Amino acid sequence: MTELVPLPADEVYKACDAAALPFMTTAELTPLDQPVGQARAMAALEFGAAMRRQGYNLFVLGQSGSGRFSIISEHLRQRAAGEPRPQAWCYVHNFTDPGKPTAMDLPPGRATGLRKAMEKLVQELKAALPAAFDTEEYRGRRQVIDEELKRRHDTAFEQLGQKAMERGVVLIRTPLGMGLAPVKGNEVMPPEEFARLPQEEQTRLREAMREMQEELEATVARIPQWQREHREAVRKLNEEVSSFAVRHLIGEVRADFQDIPKALAYLDEVERDIVMNTDEFLADGQGPTGDGTPTPDFARDADNHRYRRYRVNVVMDHEGAGAPVVFEDHPTHQALVGRIEHVARFGALMTDFNLIKPGALHRANGGYLLLDARRLLQNPYAWESLKRAIRARQIRIESLEQLLALAATVSLEPGPIPLDLKVVLIGDRWIYYLLCQHDPEFSELFKVAADFEDDVERTDQTTIQFARLLATLAGRHGLRHLDRAAAALAIEQAARSAGDGGRLSTRVRPITELLEEADHLAAARGSERIEAADIRGALEARRGRLDRLYRRAVDQITEGTLLIDIAGNRIGQVNGLSVTSLGEIAFGRPVRITASVRFGRGNVVDIEREVELGGPLHSKGVLILSGFLAGRYLPEKPLSLSASLVFEQSYGGVEGDSASSAELYALLSALAGLPVRQDLAVTGSVNQHGEIQAIGGVNEKIEGFYDVCRARKLTGSQGVLIPAANARHLMLREDVVEAVRAGKFAVYPVRTIDDGIALLCSTPAGERGADGVYPAGTVNGLVEKRIAAFAEAAGRLTALAKGDRHG
């Protein structure tokens, strides 16, 4: 066991030598073409993007702010630029079943051309069709057809009238229609005169009227047939005229799409429908039907409803070269698979294929779709809809009402569109592992995981790469470049962000924000580049904006509201260190830990656990203390002590085992009756063998105790005990480093409980001799003596209890 020696200043802060950087400013560096230290993740990304088998979609893991999204987007865009442009897709009217619009694929770029061609065709039809029917030739031929109907009508009734006159009966028109009556001369015979006729004459006239009535009814029955024949003749004439007018216009469109059979088949259907529905295109909706029947009102509204079925609704026609790369910021069900909109018309909601709106799956089809996993899972049914589309390899547009069988109104059923794309989910690691565990389909659909490193080893190579990253960020965001002193300080800050002096954080967002704030300060100074003072000023300003609660805690300790001793010695009392994270800042503060011991049954009572303020990890650390005591002192006898541990003035939850070594020190002090130095604070967890284990937040914990000591007055004897394994993680604040260099503050690396208790109690810990006994006066010797006394007391009580039973 050796005496603890505090760490020198150059070991509590791993500085970056600015003079060793091979540049004067980052403007001299070439931008990065690959992210720093992400070779493994990039290899996974490349594999996932290249693998064309079903289910090889990607999930990108990593911390928020690591720059995953920009790295992935840039990589995929570079890759997509060399890939073929995907097929275009559009919806057109289904002339057979209008409720099921037809999905039609076209070569890249051609869907937009077809849409424009059809818009032009409709505009020309609006003028060409009415003009074709507004000609002397058409009117003449139409007049012939109309006169033929009139001639047949007039001839039939004229012949019927003559025949009736020959039999003494006349054909008359009444408000109720055609009728027959007896006649005398040229006048209709009055009823009274008819009654005076001989009975034989009346019988003859009645028989004549009956027979003529039958012939009249037969003639009237032939009128609908004549009208049908008239309408058919008009229809054939209209089709002939409209076909002549339309054939030339559609022929121009056909000429542009001769190489696309699907487009030609669609144009054939359009031509056939226009010819069959010519009436709808004529002015004022008054078609040449012959019966004066106007077209419905909805065909004449401001939306030009009668022309809508000839439009082309383009849902995807990627304009740029290569495959599309799409990021959907709000991945709801409809934002992914598309939606069908409705418009209000005459008090009712109506829709057609023109109101089909594409989703992100349509826009990314044939390329890559990037989604934020957390946002995706937050939107109801979006995750299930995405999986359904990937599994079926097709996009089916359905509203949530249809999906849940809740739709009460008739809607469209657009034809599905084949799906061929790579989905890239970006999320935290916990989301990935939860999906792996709870969704059996996830691993089948997302077989490739690209795990981005949170930090990389700090070497000469990665240091230069990080400097190039600074140059890249400055260029990308339009910031001033850094001189090498500022670059060195930024690199040191990346090491501090990683919580390890031997590593560099790969989180891009915090570095970008630091450069932006430093650039603001440089601009205020009128400097052309960012200097170390700007980086330092940005860091200080950020801490100043966020450390209100931390400063308040330090003030409470300084004022004596929170009881912390930084001088003197106390039995069973140790200054532990905790760390608190609030938003974007983490800070440490000392907390008093006290222990009391007494004769008992071998249990160590964790007061925090008893009142349900201690978490499971903290309780685990306390239970380890019992194992340590039982294993080290009098292992052949049961522990006969009772101990209580508590975090004084702790009114919130306590979690973690980083204070377990401090709790053990307090216990040993209370058992040995030796006071503990209060000018030292302790952090570190301990195992059952007394070895000190690494903990997190070591920099913040040291700085928290330093700030309290500085606020009260540095004495030169104050310091912190940390696990030796944490020594490589140290990247302390500049003022703490200067205090260490000046000998005003110390950081001690501790490997075992014995090392720490010897320093804290200013007494050797002691090792068992050849006789198996700890030396007298040592910490371990005093502890074992106290525990032995408890064991003897327990033995006496046991003996007395047995004597009482026998007596």
SETI-178809 format. One line per field, with one value per residue (C-alpha): residue in one letter; residue number from 0; y, x, z. Coordinates in steps of 0.5 Angstrom, whole numbers, plus 500, padded with zeros to 3 digits. Each point is the difference from the previous one (the first is absolute). Layout:
resn A:...
resi NUM:...
v Y:...
u X:...
w Z:...
***
This chain:
resn M:T:E:L:V:P:L:P:A:D:E:V:Y:K:A:C:D:A:A:A:L:P:F:M:T:T:A:E:L:T:P:L:D:Q:P:V:G:Q:A:R:A:M:A:A:L:E:F:G:A:A:M:R:R:Q:G:Y:N:L:F:V:L:G:Q:S:G:S:G:R:F:S:I:I:S:E:H:L:R:Q:R:A:A:G:E:P:R:P:Q:A:W:C:Y:V:H:N:F:T:D:P:G:K:P:T:A:M:D:L:P:P:G:R:A:T:G:L:R:K:A:M:E:K:L:V:Q:E:L:K:A:A:L:P:A:A:F:D:T:E:E:Y:R:G:R:R:Q:V:I:D:E:E:L:K:R:R:H:D:T:A:F:E:Q:L:G:Q:K:A:M:E:R:G:V:V:L:I:R:T:P:L:G:M:G:L:A:P:V:K:G:N:E:V:M:P:P:E:E:F:A:R:L:P:Q:E:E:Q:T:R:L:R:E:A:M:R:E:M:Q:E:E:L:E:A:T:V:A:R:I:P:Q:W:Q:R:E:H:R:E:A:V:R:K:L:N:E:E:V:S:S:F:A:V:R:H:L:I:G:E:V:R:A:D:F:Q:D:I:P:K:A:L:A:Y:L:D:E:V:E:R:D:I:V:M:N:T:D:E:F:L:A:D:G:Q:G:P:T:G:D:G:T:P:T:P:D:F:A:R:D:A:D:N:H:R:Y:R:R:Y:R:V:N:V:V:M:D:H:E:G:A:G:A:P:V:V:F:E:D:H:P:T:H:Q:A:L:V:G:R:I:E:H:V:A:R:F:G:A:L:M:T:D:F:N:L:I:K:P:G:A:L:H:R:A:N:G:G:Y:L:L:L:D:A:R:R:L:L:Q:N:P:Y:A:W:E:S:L:K:R:A:I:R:A:R:Q:I:R:I:E:S:L:E:Q:L:L:A:L:A:A:T:V:S:L:E:P:G:P:I:P:L:D:L:K:V:V:L:I:G:D:R:W:I:Y:Y:L:L:C:Q:H:D:P:E:F:S:E:L:F:K:V:A:A:D:F:E:D:D:V:E:R:T:D:Q:T:T:I:Q:F:A:R:L:L:A:T:L:A:G:R:H:G:L:R:H:L:D:R:A:A:A:A:L:A:I:E:Q:A:A:R:S:A:G:D:G:G:R:L:S:T:R:V:R:P:I:T:E:L:L:E:E:A:D:H:L:A:A:A:R:G:S:E:R:I:E:A:A:D:I:R:G:A:L:E:A:R:R:G:R:L:D:R:L:Y:R:R:A:V:D:Q:I:T:E:G:T:L:L:I:D:I:A:G:N:R:I:G:Q:V:N:G:L:S:V:T:S:L:G:E:I:A:F:G:R:P:V:R:I:T:A:S:V:R:F:G:R:G:N:V:V:D:I:E:R:E:V:E:L:G:G:P:L:H:S:K:G:V:L:I:L:S:G:F:L:A:G:R:Y:L:P:E:K:P:L:S:L:S:A:S:L:V:F:E:Q:S:Y:G:G:V:E:G:D:S:A:S:S:A:E:L:Y:A:L:L:S:A:L:A:G:L:P:V:R:Q:D:L:A:V:T:G:S:V:N:Q:H:G:E:I:Q:A:I:G:G:V:N:E:K:I:E:G:F:Y:D:V:C:R:A:R:K:L:T:G:S:Q:G:V:L:I:P:A:A:N:A:R:H:L:M:L:R:E:D:V:V:E:A:V:R:A:G:K:F:A:V:Y:P:V:R:T:I:D:D:G:I:A:L:L:C:S:T:P:A:G:E:R:G:A:D:G:V:Y:P:A:G:T:V:N:G:L:V:E:K:R:I:A:A:F:A:E:A:A:G:R:L:T:A:L:A:K:G:D:R:H:G
resi 0:1:2:3:4:5:6:7:8:9:10:11:12:13:14:15:16:17:18:19:20:21:22:23:24:25:26:27:28:29:30:31:32:33:34:35:36:37:38:39:40:41:42:43:44:45:46:47:48:49:50:51:52:53:54:55:56:57:58:59:60:61:62:63:64:65:66:67:68:69:70:71:72:73:74:75:76:77:78:79:80:81:82:83:84:85:86:87:88:89:90:91:92:93:94:95:96:97:98:99:100:101:102:103:104:105:106:107:108:109:110:111:112:113:114:115:116:117:118:119:120:121:122:123:124:125:126:127:128:129:130:131:132:133:134:135:136:137:138:139:140:141:142:143:144:145:146:147:148:149:150:151:152:153:154:155:156:157:158:159:160:161:162:163:164:165:166:167:168:169:170:171:172:173:174:175:176:177:178:179:180:181:182:183:184:185:186:187:188:189:190:191:192:193:194:195:196:197:198:199:200:201:202:203:204:205:206:207:208:209:210:211:212:213:214:215:216:217:218:219:220:221:222:223:224:225:226:227:228:229:230:231:232:233:234:235:236:237:238:239:240:241:242:243:244:245:246:247:248:249:250:251:252:253:254:255:256:257:258:259:260:261:262:263:264:265:266:267:268:269:270:271:272:273:274:275:276:277:278:279:280:281:282:283:284:285:286:287:288:289:290:291:292:293:294:295:296:297:298:299:300:301:302:303:304:305:306:307:308:309:310:311:312:313:314:315:316:317:318:319:320:321:322:323:324:325:326:327:328:329:330:331:332:333:334:335:336:337:338:339:340:341:342:343:344:345:346:347:348:349:350:351:352:353:354:355:356:357:358:359:360:361:362:363:364:365:366:367:368:369:370:371:372:373:374:375:376:377:378:379:380:381:382:383:384:385:386:387:388:389:390:391:392:393:394:395:396:397:398:399:400:401:402:403:404:405:406:407:408:409:410:411:412:413:414:415:416:417:418:419:420:421:422:423:424:425:426:427:428:429:430:431:432:433:434:435:436:437:438:439:440:441:442:443:444:445:446:447:448:449:450:451:452:453:454:455:456:457:458:459:460:461:462:463:464:465:466:467:468:469:470:471:472:473:474:475:476:477:478:479:480:481:482:483:484:485:486:487:488:489:490:491:492:493:494:495:496:497:498:499:500:501:502:503:504:505:506:507:508:509:510:511:512:513:514:515:516:517:518:519:520:521:522:523:524:525:526:527:528:529:530:531:532:533:534:535:536:537:538:539:540:541:542:543:544:545:546:547:548:549:550:551:552:553:554:555:556:557:558:559:560:561:562:563:564:565:566:567:568:569:570:571:572:573:574:575:576:577:578:579:580:581:582:583:584:585:586:587:588:589:590:591:592:593:594:595:596:597:598:599:600:601:602:603:604:605:606:607:608:609:610:611:612:613:614:615:616:617:618:619:620:621:622:623:624:625:626:627:628:629:630:631:632:633:634:635:636:637:638:639:640:641:642:643:644:645:646:647:648:649:650:651:652:653:654:655:656:657:658:659:660:661:662:663:664:665:666:667:668:669:670:671:672:673:674:675:676:677:678:679:680:681:682:683:684:685:686:687:688:689:690:691:692:693:694:695:696:697:698:699:700:701:702:703:704:705:706:707:708:709:710:711:712:713:714:715:716:717:718:719:720:721:722:723:724:725:726:727:728:729:730:731:732:733:734:735:736:737:738:739:740:741:742:743:744:745:746:747:748:749:750:751:752:753:754:755:756:757:758:759:760:761:762:763:764:765:766:767:768:769:770:771:772:773:774:775:776:777:778:779:780:781:782:783:784:785:786:787:788:789:790:791:792:793:794:795:796:797:798:799:800:801:802:803:804:805:806
v 500:507:507:503:506:505:500:506:505:497:494:503:504:496:507:500:503:506:500:493:501:501:506:507:500:495:503:497:493:496:498:493:495:495:501:500:493:497:495:494:504:502:493:498:505:499:492:502:505:495:494:499:494:501:502:503:507:504:502:506:500:505:506:506:506:495:502:494:503:505:494:495:505:502:493:498:506:498:493:502:504:494:496:500:505:496:499:505:499:503:499:501:499:493:500:493:501:508:498:496:505:497:500:501:499:504:501:505:507:498:501:507:501:496:504:507:496:499:507:502:495:502:508:498:496:506:504:494:496:506:503:493:500:508:499:500:493:497:505:497:493:501:503:495:495:504:501:493:499:505:498:493:503:504:495:495:504:503:494:498:506:499:493:502:506:494:497:506:501:505:500:506:502:501:503:492:498:498:498:498:502:500:505:503:504:503:501:496:497:502:495:502:499:494:497:502:496:493:494:497:506:501:493:501:506:497:494:505:504:493:498:506:501:493:503:506:497:495:507:503:494:500:507:498:496:505:505:494:500:507:500:495:504:506:496:497:507:503:494:501:507:500:494:504:506:496:495:505:503:494:498:505:497:493:502:502:494:494:497:499:495:501:507:499:495:506:505:495:499:508:501:495:503:507:498:496:506:506:504:502:504:504:507:502:492:500:494:498:495:502:500:506:497:504:497:499:506:497:500:507:502:504:494:498:493:498:500:497:493:501:503:496:500:499:497:499:502:502:506:499:496:493:497:504:501:502:502:501:504:498:493:499:495:504:504:493:496:507:502:501:507:502:507:503:500:501:499:493:498:497:498:497:497:507:501:494:503:496:498:500:493:502:506:495:494:497:504:501:502:503:500:502:494:503:505:494:496:506:500:495:495:503:494:495:503:501:492:498:504:497:493:500:504:505:507:499:507:499:505:498:499:495:497:499:498:506:504:502:503:497:502:499:493:502:495:498:502:495:502:500:504:500:502:503:501:505:499:499:493:499:501:495:495:500:499:494:497:502:500:493:503:506:495:497:507:504:495:505:504:506:502:506:501:506:501:498:498:507:499:504:498:501:507:502:497:504:506:499:499:507:502:497:502:507:500:497:505:506:501:503:495:499:501:494:502:501:493:497:503:497:493:500:502:494:495:504:498:493:500:497:503:495:500:505:501:499:504:505:505:502:502:503:504:502:502:505:503:501:503:505:502:501:504:505:501:501:494:496:493:497:500:496:506:499:493:501:506:496:494:505:503:494:498:506:500:493:499:504:494:498:507:500:493:503:506:496:496:506:503:494:498:494:497:498:500:502:500:496:493:496:493:496:506:500:505:496:503:500:502:503:501:506:501:501:501:495:502:497:502:497:496:498:493:498:493:497:493:496:493:496:495:501:505:506:505:504:506:502:493:500:506:498:506:495:497:493:501:504:494:495:505:500:492:499:504:494:495:504:500:493:498:504:500:493:496:494:504:503:508:502:508:504:506:506:504:506:506:506:506:496:501:496:494:497:495:497:496:506:502:493:501:506:496:495:505:503:493:498:507:499:493:502:506:504:507:501:506:505:503:494:498:493:497:493:493:494:493:494:500:507:502:507:500:505:505:505:508:500:507:503:497:502:507:501:498:505:506:499:500:506:504:499:500:495:498:496:493:499:495:494:493:497:493:499:497:507:503:500:503:507:506:505:507:505:503:493:498:507:498:493:503:505:495:503:494:493:494:493:493:495:492:497:502:499:506:504:499:501:507:502:498:502:493:493:496:494:493:493:497:493:499:502:506:507:505:503:508:499:501:493:498:505:498:492:501:504:495:494:504:500:492:499:504:496:493:502:502:493:497:503:499:492:501:503:494:495:503
u 500:503:499:495:503:496:499:505:496:502:496:493:500:502:502:501:506:498:507:500:494:503:496:499:492:495:499:506:497:496:493:499:497:498:498:505:501:494:503:496:493:501:502:493:497:503:498:493:500:503:496:494:496:494:500:507:498:504:500:505:502:503:499:496:505:505:499:497:495:504:505:495:497:506:503:493:499:507:498:493:503:504:493:495:494:494:493:495:493:494:492:495:493:497:495:497:500:501:500:507:505:505:508:504:507:504:508:503:498:494:495:500:501:493:497:502:497:494:499:501:495:495:501:500:494:496:501:500:494:495:503:499:492:500:500:495:502:498:494:498:500:497:494:499:500:495:496:500:497:495:498:499:496:495:499:498:495:498:498:496:496:498:498:496:497:498:496:497:505:505:506:501:505:498:504:500:503:497:493:494:493:494:500:494:503:506:498:500:493:498:498:492:500:504:494:495:503:497:502:503:504:503:502:504:503:502:503:504:503:502:504:503:502:503:504:502:503:504:502:502:503:505:502:506:503:500:503:505:502:501:504:504:501:502:505:503:500:503:505:502:501:504:504:503:501:503:504:505:501:501:505:504:501:501:505:504:499:501:505:495:495:496:500:497:495:498:499:496:495:500:498:495:497:500:497:494:499:501:494:504:505:495:499:495:499:495:501:498:495:494:496:503:502:506:506:500:502:506:503:500:503:506:504:499:497:499:507:503:500:505:505:506:502:507:502:508:504:507:503:507:505:501:496:496:502:494:500:493:500:493:499:492:496:498:506:503:495:497:492:494:497:493:497:493:495:493:500:503:508:502:507:503:507:502:500:505:506:506:504:507:500:498:505:506:498:506:505:501:495:503:495:501:498:498:495:498:498:496:495:495:500:506:504:495:499:507:501:494:503:507:497:495:505:495:496:493:497:495:497:500:493:500:506:496:494:496:499:492:501:502:507:505:504:506:504:506:507:506:505:508:504:505:497:505:498:504:499:503:503:494:495:504:500:493:498:504:497:493:499:501:499:506:506:497:499:506:505:506:502:505:503:503:506:498:508:507:506:505:506:504:496:493:502:502:493:497:503:498:493:500:502:494:495:503:499:493:497:504:504:507:506:503:508:504:499:493:500:504:495:494:503:501:493:498:504:497:493:502:501:507:507:502:494:496:493:497:493:500:495:503:506:496:497:507:502:494:500:508:499:495:505:505:496:499:507:501:504:501:501:498:505:501:497:494:499:502:495:494:501:500:494:496:502:498:493:498:504:495:498:507:502:494:502:507:498:495:507:504:494:500:493:502:505:507:507:506:504:502:498:494:499:495:499:502:499:497:499:494:499:493:498:496:498:507:504:503:503:502:499:503:495:501:500:500:500:498:502:498:499:495:498:505:495:502:494:500:495:499:498:495:497:499:505:506:500:501:508:501:497:504:506:498:499:507:503:497:504:506:500:498:505:506:499:499:497:499:495:494:499:497:500:494:502:496:502:497:501:499:495:498:493:500:501:507:502:507:505:506:499:501:508:498:495:505:505:495:498:507:502:494:502:507:498:505:498:500:503:495:504:500:494:499:497:500:497:502:500:500:507:501:503:498:496:499:494:497:500:507:501:494:501:507:498:494:504:505:495:498:507:501:494:502:508:505:505:504:498:494:499:496:501:498:500:507:496:497:507:500:493:502:499:499:499:505:500:500:506:504:498:503:506:501:499:493:496:502:497:502:499:498:500:498:496:506:503:495:498:508:500:493:501:508:501:503:495:504:501:499:506:503:496:493:499:500:505:498:498:499:493:499:502:496:494:501:501:493:497:503:497:493:501:502:494:496:503:498:493:499:503:496:494:502:501:493:497:503:498
w 500:498:502:495:496:496:493:497:496:493:502:502:493:494:496:492:498:495:498:498:495:493:498:502:499:498:493:498:501:495:502:503:495:505:507:506:503:497:495:503:499:493:498:503:496:494:500:502:494:495:503:495:504:503:508:499:503:505:507:501:508:504:504:498:498:497:493:498:495:496:499:498:496:496:499:497:496:497:499:497:495:496:501:494:500:503:496:500:503:499:501:494:500:499:495:502:507:502:508:499:496:496:502:494:500:494:499:504:498:496:505:500:493:499:505:497:493:503:503:493:497:504:499:493:500:504:493:495:502:500:494:496:502:498:492:495:498:507:500:493:502:507:497:495:506:504:494:498:507:499:494:502:506:495:495:505:503:494:497:506:500:493:501:506:496:495:505:503:506:501:504:505:505:507:506:502:493:493:500:495:499:495:495:496:494:503:507:506:501:507:505:500:492:501:504:495:495:498:504:494:499:507:500:493:503:506:497:495:506:504:493:499:508:499:494:504:505:496:496:507:502:494:502:505:495:495:506:501:493:500:506:497:493:504:504:494:497:506:501:493:501:507:497:495:504:506:495:498:507:503:495:501:508:497:496:506:503:495:504:506:499:506:499:493:503:505:494:496:506:501:492:501:506:497:494:504:505:495:503:506:496:497:502:506:501:494:496:493:503:497:506:503:506:503:503:508:504:503:493:499:507:501:501:493:502:493:498:507:497:495:504:502:508:500:507:499:494:503:497:502:497:504:505:505:507:505:507:503:506:502:499:501:497:494:499:499:495:498:500:497:501:499:498:502:494:501:507:499:500:493:498:494:498:499:507:502:503:500:507:502:497:493:500:502:496:496:505:508:505:507:506:507:504:506:496:496:506:503:495:500:495:496:502:498:494:498:502:495:494:501:501:494:496:498:502:501:501:506:505:507:500:495:503:507:496:503:493:499:493:494:498:494:500:496:497:504:497:501:505:499:505:506:507:504:508:504:508:506:502:505:495:496:505:503:492:500:506:500:492:497:493:501:499:494:497:502:500:500:506:499:507:500:505:506:500:497:503:500:496:495:494:503:503:493:498:505:498:493:502:503:493:497:505:499:493:500:505:497:507:500:500:507:501:503:507:500:496:506:505:496:499:508:501:496:504:506:497:499:508:498:499:495:496:495:500:493:502:494:503:506:496:495:506:503:493:499:507:499:493:503:505:495:495:506:501:492:500:493:504:506:505:507:504:496:501:507:501:496:506:505:498:499:507:502:497:503:507:504:504:501:502:505:503:501:503:505:502:501:504:504:498:498:505:496:504:496:506:507:501:502:502:495:495:493:495:494:493:496:493:497:493:498:493:496:506:506:506:506:508:506:505:507:501:507:504:507:502:506:503:496:495:494:496:497:499:494:503:492:498:507:498:493:497:498:493:499:498:506:505:496:502:507:500:498:506:504:496:500:508:501:495:503:507:504:495:504:505:498:500:506:499:497:496:497:494:497:495:505:497:494:498:494:497:500:495:498:504:499:507:503:501:504:504:501:503:504:503:501:504:504:502:501:504:495:498:492:497:498:495:495:496:497:494:498:500:504:499:506:499:502:493:497:494:495:500:495:500:504:497:502:507:501:498:504:506:498:499:507:503:496:502:507:499:497:506:496:503:497:494:498:500:493:497:497:494:499:500:492:500:503:496:505:500:498:507:504:496:502:507:500:496:506:505:503:498:499:497:502:496:505:498:507:506:504:496:501:507:502:497:503:507:499:503:497:497:503:497:503:503:500:506:496:504:498:504:506:499:492:497:499:506:504:496:501:507:501:496:504:506:497:499:507:502:496:503:507:498:497:506:504:496:500:508:501:496:504:506
***
